[in-house]
Amino acid sequence: MYKLANRRSLYYATALKAELTGLQQHGGGRHHDYNHNLDTAKQKVRIVVIGAGIAGLSAAQHLLSHGFQRTLVLEATERYGGRVNSQKFGDTFCELGAKWVNIDGSHDSMYELLRNAEGLTKRLKQPTRVRYVHPEGQGDQIKVPPRMVELIDTLFRQLCRGFKVRDKVKNGGDLQSLDNVMSYFQSESEKLIGTSFKEPAEQLMARDIFQSLFKDFSSILGCCLEYVNIQHVTTCPLKQETNPIYVPTGLDNIVEELTNDLDVGQLQIGKPVGQIQWKTLSEPQSVGCLDGSLYQADHIICTLPLGVLKTFSSILFKPTLPLEKLQAIQNLGFGNPVKIYLSYKRPINRWLKSNLRPLGSLLQPSDLSSGCNPQRSWTQRVVEISQLPTSQHVLEIRVGGGYYDEIEKLPDATLLEQITTLLRQCLSNSKVPYPQAMLRSNWNSSACYLGGRPYFSVNSSARDVQSLAAPLGHVVPTLLFAGDATALQGFGTIDGARFSGIREAQRIIDYYNKKLSA
């Protein structure tokens, strides 16, 4: 079926080349019938979208809804949806990538797409009991007052919104603590602890809770916070919505809403791209795949993940991308969030009464050079162990901090042994059973992603995002870039990915509206 669709697409590409050449020769910018010529252009313009994630599918849907029928999406893997990846596991669905959709009334948001999805069950995330414990087996002896947790959570949210940063810059205060996000968090949290808690024991407990929240923040980005530019907090603060929406049957259901208007010839999977010919005087623009297929295009929208661009941008594009864009690609950071799911034969609530947050030190990047064995220390980066709300048998484990590469490479048996040991220590219960199955993310080791979520590294800024997002082409936007790393609004999120895809599709639409109405 895909071979037939491939041949059909190549036939279209050959036929459309001759038709579009005639349109360009006779158009001249002067048309007595604007609507007729615009409709003709929509039928003949060839647009290739590279990547069938949220950005690519949103771009294709937007183009098709505006009549650009020669839109083709090429996806390297055997599935579409990008880093929205829902898997049936145990008695529920698990999200290896994006999980929550924030309530947002703006046009073309993921919330609007989800809200309009007919027949799809949506639920609000409900508050859950979380118990802070020490994995040394003292979980039952040390009680963390709920009021302390609520206060520290409120204080930390203020830090995440960057209020203190703006005050420091305005007043010329201790700018050394703004070197990176971790320096900022540690400096400000120590001041807050000193003013909010007087007893040494309370201060120690408060420090542990802050450290846990630091790990939570780093688990979202998938990196050590020492590597994150403070501008990440001020330019694109993380939204920590209390009651976001989730889909019990898998967030990838929302992807189906984006593919309804795409037929087999317009969405082709298993098509890893080998070369993008985007500018030449002697040859037409084209996208070549590793299977030998070639697709000519008038416009190319590239939504490749930042990790892939970092590794292959110097050889993937012909001619080479401008230096400013290559530097932006290298400057921006790309993290690797890790999720682990465990399925148990019997109901979990027999031994787990609430979600767990292990307290403990967050190891610094300096530990990487100290000979620290990641197989012994990765459990110190566990942020939370929680029972999925739609399941009686599945646990979700989120991990923060560093060593993501090493965690992905750990053998299943080793990982299961160590996470079970951690659970037994946190619960002071040596009879916590071993799980019967495990599911875990592997974004970093996947050649089609090479990581998970972009962030502002200490070497990057908002200007790099703008440089990456800038289209190429002197007059005609021939090579365009979309994806969550190209959107300041919603940077690194599925909302940012969707917005960026629609943004670049609209750029092409605006070009023809302006050109043919002149």
Secondary structure by P-SEA (a helix, b strand, c coil): caaaaaaaaaaaaaaaaaaaaaaaaacccccccaaaaaaaaaacbbbbbccccaaaaaaaaaaaaaccccbbbbbccccccccccccccccccccccccccccccccccaaaaaaacccbbbbcccbbbbbbbbcccccccbbbbaaaaaaaaaaaaaaaaaaaaaaaaaacccccccccaaaaaaaaaaaaaaaccccaaaaaaaaaaaaaaaaaaaaaacccccccccccccccccccccbbbbbccccaaaaaaaacccccccccccccccccccccccccccccccccbbbbbcbbbbbccaaaaaccccccccccccaaaaaaaaabbbbbbbbbbbbbcccccccccbbbbbbccccccccccccccccccccccccccccccccccbbbbbbcccaaaaaaaccaaaaaaaaaaaaaaaacccccccccbbbbbccccccccccccccccccccaaaaaaaacccccccccbbbbcccccccccccaaaaaaaaaaaaaaaaaaaaaaaac
